[in-house]
Amino acid sequence: MNFDQLFDDVYPRLHRYCTRMTADADVAEDAAQEAFVRLLDRDVRGDPAGIKAWLFKVATHLIRDGARVRSNRERLLKANPLDGVDRETPELELARKEKVEAVRRALELLDERDRTLLLLREEGLSYRELATAVDVNASSVGTLLARARRRLAGALNGEMI
Amino acid sequence: MTTVHPDDGQFQAFLDGELSLDRANVLERHLLRCPDCRERVAALQESESQVGKALRLLDPATDMDAARWEARRRWAARRSASYRKRLAAAAVAILFLGAGAAAAMPGSPVRAWLAGDGPTPGSAVANEERGAAVSIELVDGRARLELERGVRLELRAGTGGRMLVEAPAGGAFDTGSGWVRVTGHGSEEPVRLELPGPPHGVEVRVGGGLRLEVVDGVMYVAGTDGVRVPDAEWLPVDFGESAAQEEGESDGV
């Protein structure tokens, strides 16, 4: 699989994962692109599934190491949400903003490992890849995922009532 | 008899298709006879559905072309910067060695200059650049690529403001303000040129004679009509007979 094919296949999911993790469009785009830059720079080879897991792992580390993420997230919780709502009516836009902020607050309630695990799983990583990414035993991934989803669903119910 | 109920982690792995076939069959049989566990599985599915729906609210719009361009641009810039640093260090070392050797030679201009009674020597700038890709800024909205004869070229339109040139291993880049020269290219693989977005122009010279021009994403080779350069697929450039003829004429001048 060449670079362009890999980019087309993985970038949208990686970008979405980074956006969900950071709640910051700029930081997310930067992390997703930087992961691909490092892929080119280090000439990483292997099967596409392995490279995909590697890209998600690099992006996760980039996000974790980005000191400005947390302050940005807090700032963004108080400011505008991501792009894409401009064409809606003011009422719909407001309702959407509130929902987006509620989801972000609910995600914030998860600890970092659970949030990473859950969001990586949403992008299709296998239990083995998840275990490597967050450094846990593969046999405990199901339990951790079930718990993370239950907590997030509970938090969402509390937020969105 | 006491029934052992699988935990939520087992059911989650079951729903995610991560259990072995044998283990999945065991859970399936258990679910058929255990309404409590069926409820738990339904709750897990409900959570998954609710979480997925909520997370989709956060999803961004992705401009794939811009993102691809930016990733390549950053990579090329990084390689270029790293290489320039090494070249600068090498150039300084060579200059010092050369100057030292020249100063040691009786009657050399460097020796005379050091003694304060001769002209200032000229400076040589090493600008050869080897690597897989290089990205350059345009000058007055234009950039120039120079190729050796016989090199195959592929083009596609980009979206950024820079020109990106990729050459397979074996190619050497020589760059300057607004231009790139690819030399020493012995491979059958083509040189790839990603154009800056409109309205910028790009000129490609082959062997110093033949000229190809791209204006607003339309490519013109001497004696041919324009062909629009696609923004996704690579377009192989056929220089054609008339162009080859022009190259010959130009060489004869």
Boltz contact constraints between the chains, C-beta under 6 A:
constraints:
  - contact:
      token1: [A, 7]
      token2: [B, 68]
      max_distance: 6.0
  - contact:
      token1: [A, 11]
      token2: [B, 67]
      max_distance: 6.0
  - contact:
      token1: [A, 12]
      token2: [B, 62]
      max_distance: 6.0
  - contact:
      token1: [A, 15]
      token2: [B, 62]
      max_distance: 6.0
  - contact:
      token1: [A, 16]
      token2: [B, 59]
      max_distance: 6.0
  - contact:
      token1: [A, 19]
      token2: [B, 60]
      max_distance: 6.0
  - contact:
      token1: [A, 20]
      token2: [B, 55]
      max_distance: 6.0
  - contact:
      token1: [A, 20]
      token2: [B, 58]
      max_distance: 6.0
  - contact:
      token1: [A, 25]
      token2: [B, 60]
      max_distance: 6.0
  - contact:
      token1: [A, 33]
      token2: [B, 70]
      max_distance: 6.0
  - contact:
      token1: [A, 33]
      token2: [B, 71]
      max_distance: 6.0
  - contact:
      token1: [A, 36]
      token2: [B, 71]
      max_distance: 6.0
  - contact:
      token1: [A, 37]
      token2: [B, 71]
      max_distance: 6.0
  - contact:
      token1: [A, 37]
      token2: [B, 74]
      max_distance: 6.0
  - contact:
      token1: [A, 37]
      token2: [B, 75]
      max_distance: 6.0
  - contact:
      token1: [A, 40]
      token2: [B, 75]
      max_distance: 6.0
  - contact:
      token1: [A, 41]
      token2: [B, 75]
      max_distance: 6.0
  - contact:
      token1: [A, 82]
      token2: [B, 60]
      max_distance: 6.0
  - contact:
      token1: [A, 84]
      token2: [B, 61]
      max_distance: 6.0
  - contact:
      token1: [A, 99]
      token2: [B, 57]
      max_distance: 6.0
  - contact:
      token1: [A, 100]
      token2: [B, 57]
      max_distance: 6.0
  - contact:
      token1: [A, 103]
      token2: [B, 54]
      max_distance: 6.0
  - contact:
      token1: [A, 103]
      token2: [B, 57]
      max_distance: 6.0
  - contact:
      token1: [A, 103]
      token2: [B, 58]
      max_distance: 6.0
  - contact:
      token1: [A, 127]
      token2: [B, 18]
      max_distance: 6.0
  - contact:
      token1: [A, 142]
      token2: [B, 9]
      max_distance: 6.0
  - contact:
      token1: [A, 142]
      token2: [B, 12]
      max_distance: 6.0
  - contact:
      token1: [A, 142]
      token2: [B, 13]
      max_distance: 6.0
  - contact:
      token1: [A, 143]
      token2: [B, 9]
      max_distance: 6.0
  - contact:
      token1: [A, 145]
      token2: [B, 12]
      max_distance: 6.0
  - contact:
      token1: [A, 146]
      token2: [B, 8]
      max_distance: 6.0
  - contact:
      token1: [A, 146]
      token2: [B, 9]
      max_distance: 6.0
  - contact:
      token1: [A, 146]
      token2: [B, 12]
      max_distance: 6.0
  - contact:
      token1: [A, 149]
      token2: [B, 47]
      max_distance: 6.0
  - contact:
      token1: [A, 149]
      token2: [B, 48]
      max_distance: 6.0
  - contact:
      token1: [A, 149]
      token2: [B, 51]
      max_distance: 6.0
  - contact:
      token1: [A, 150]
      token2: [B, 47]
      max_distance: 6.0
  - contact:
      token1: [A, 152]
      token2: [B, 51]
      max_distance: 6.0
  - contact:
      token1: [A, 153]
      token2: [B, 47]
      max_distance: 6.0
  - contact:
      token1: [A, 153]
      token2: [B, 50]
      max_distance: 6.0
  - contact:
      token1: [A, 153]
      token2: [B, 51]
      max_distance: 6.0
  - contact:
      token1: [A, 156]
      token2: [B, 54]
      max_distance: 6.0
